[in-house]
Structure formats: C-alpha cells, structure tokens
C-alpha cells in the first residue's frame, strides 16, 4: 500500500461531500431498481476488555459507548444519505470475534471503536475479516493504533483515524458510501466472446455484478423504441449542439434511438453501467449505430457508458465518479515531451465534466473519426483546471496521475474531443507506461482519496510519472 501522507483537508473533503447528494441524480435512498444507490451500511463494533487498567480502572464502559453512539448519531444526521450506522456490539475477547463476523450480514463496512487497552488480539482477528474496516481510536484510550497501522501496512482492507475529533470521520463517509455503490452496481459487457478475462477479479474484489448480454439484445431493444420518443430525443441532442458538421438527420436519429434502447436494456437488467465492443461491433454490422451519443448522455446523468468493452475503465469510472460525482472521460493519450504535455483524445465525451447535474460544456456533433460514420460528440473541455488521470490495471492495482488542462485542440488529426494537459514529468510518464492504452480523466484531484479508498477496499494505488 502507498505510504503517502493523507494531505487533503477536512474542508476540501467536506466540499466534495456537500456536493455529492445534490450533483448525483440517483443520490437518494436505494430501491430494488437502484440497489447501487443509497447510504453505506456501516456496522459499529466496540472493542475493549471488561476490567481495564488503561485508560482508567473505574471507567464506566457502558456510559463510554453511549457517549460515542450519541456523537456518531449526530454525524449521521448532519450528513444524510452517506452512511447508515447499525450494530454496536461489544467485543470483549478474541473469542467474540468469530460469532460477530457471522452476524455482519449485508454490512458494507465496519467502524471499529476501541474503549480500552489490551485490545491487540481482538483487533488482529478483526483485521483478518474480509470486509472494509475503519478504526477510530481516540487519545488516551489504548494503543489500537498499532493494529490499525498493521492493517494498513499489510493491505487488510482497513484504514484508521487517530483523533479526538469525531468530525475527522466525515471525509470517509463518501468513501464508505462508494463501497456500497461498487458492491451493488451491475455492469453489462457486450463483446463477441461474451466474456472478459478480468470480470471475475473485479466481481470478487468489489462485489460488482458483471453480465454479458448479446448484440441481439441491443438490436431487439433498438427496434422496439417508440419513434415519437426518438424524434424528441434527436431534436434535443441537435438543439443542444453549437453546430452539426458531418452527421445527417438520420444519423442523429439512429444515435438517439440507440441511447433510448440502451436505457431500456439497463432498466431491464437493473444495471447502471454498460460497455460495448463498439468499433468491431459497428464494422461487423452487429450495432445499428455508434454509441458515442448514448455514452455522453449516460455519463452526464450519473450512469456509465464506456467504449470498446473496456471493463477496466468502466470500473475506474465506478470508483472515481461514484466518489466525486464527476463523469470520466476515457481517452487515448499521446505525448509531447518537448512541451511536457499529454494530449487526451477520444470520440466519446461527457459534457458535464465539472459535475453531474451541473452546466454542460459546449459541444459539436461530428462523425466518428476513424471511419467518418455515425455521430460522436466533440466537447469543449473546461481549461485551467486540475484533473486526475486513472485506470485499473487489474482489480488490485489502480494507476493514478494528475495534471492541468491547458487547452482544447480542434484539428483533423486524432479523435474528435482532444484536451491538452500539462503534467509533472511527461518523459517519466511515457517511459514508465503500463496497463494498456486507455486512461480515464476526472476533473479535480482525487489521488489521495483514491489511496484511502484503496486501503479500505484492498487495492494498491500506483503513482504514474
């Protein structure tokens, strides 16, 4: 696990936290149709010996737990929709750990609170439980921080807050909520083989359901879309554009019909993410239209549409968008070391990169660059802002770097949307490249938040460049 210090302030995290319930359209109590939505179920557990010496031999442990529960209840009420605190068991000895583990049920994470010293064996046993763990240890209580540090160093899905201030737990609330989001999300992968070599790893690591519908399912949904709805959607897509360059009216209608078909497929599957082998599918005639417009519309409204059957980039978006409430831009990077720049280009781009539900950036309707067919969206990306560039190389490794957007490029070379980013060391970045071509861009700096989520969820974060 990374040993980098956690430098993001509580105020910075609070700004993100405050925005999340407003900016994510689906940020409400989860229903059977949106199981990825809603707060994290966090099981509280107290750890302490019945007859302590530290912090004092006459400590009223029941009163101590009541006081802690009251403070936690205040936080839960103050930041609604983030966590739902349950439980409150008291583990008094290492023998209590196993039966407690069996009672966890559908908990997304556990909040561990130490009461006394002499908790080492209990915390070591809890550390081995395969669930996200957050230890909150207060000063002059005991020495639980040693076991918390051990969890972190061994990558045992755990992190720690050692503080007298209960508000220091607040930055973790959106992270805990994101654990729920990943555990209850469903991703549809459409590819010729009907499989993905990394699917089992991601499903095991995060609990995400991954299904493999067929191209025929998409075609059937496409054919049954109501034509009146297609006309309305196409008019909205067209009216929102600065201009239309290559696409015909029919092209825009096909792209809009495909978007409505995908919404139907997602609704039926109770899924919130989809990625398709689009280039091959269109060339083979398996797809009636390119999905670029559909993906832009989905990502703008808090769902996930990802190109090229790229499960790694899809899971990256689930992680960072789920935390930040900002869509991802899957890109093909290219380097200019003479200017210390990376140009990120693709024919699929969301328009609300600053935040789901926020204002849209201007866009132009273009053809897909590689064959001059269909409809893609050329977006004018916001500039002079920090971005995070990330991708899961595999289910246990997240690659991360940061940069600053300096310009958009409108040129006939490369994919339609092109943004220039200045980075710390372009040469070091390109010479150390790994993990395949794609990277996913998010507006904002989420490198430290990703490291903390890596601790909680059990993956390592590798700084690129």
Secondary structure, DSSP 8 states (H G I E B T S, - for coil): ---------HHHHHHHHHHHHHH-TT-S---TT-TT-S-EEEEEEEE--SS--SS-TT--HHHHHHHHHHHHHHHHHHTTTTEEEEEEEEE-STHHHHHHHHT-TT-SEEEEEE-SS--HHHHHHHHTSSSEEEEEE-TTS--THHHHHHHHHHT-SEEEEE-S-GGGGHHHHHHHHHHHHHHH-EEEEE-TTS--TTHHHHHHHH--EEE---HHHHHHHHHTS-HHHHHHHHHHHHHTSS-B-S--HHHHHHHHHHHHHHHHHHHHHT-SEEEE-HHHHHHHT--SS-SHHHHHHHHHTT-EEEETT-HHHHHHHHHHHHHHS---EEEEEEEETTTTEEEEEES---S-TT-TTS----EEEEEETTTTEEEEEEE----SEEEEEEEEEETTEEEEEEEEEEEE---SSS-SEEEEEEES-HHHHHHT--S-SEEEEEES--HHHHHHHHHHHT-EEEE--
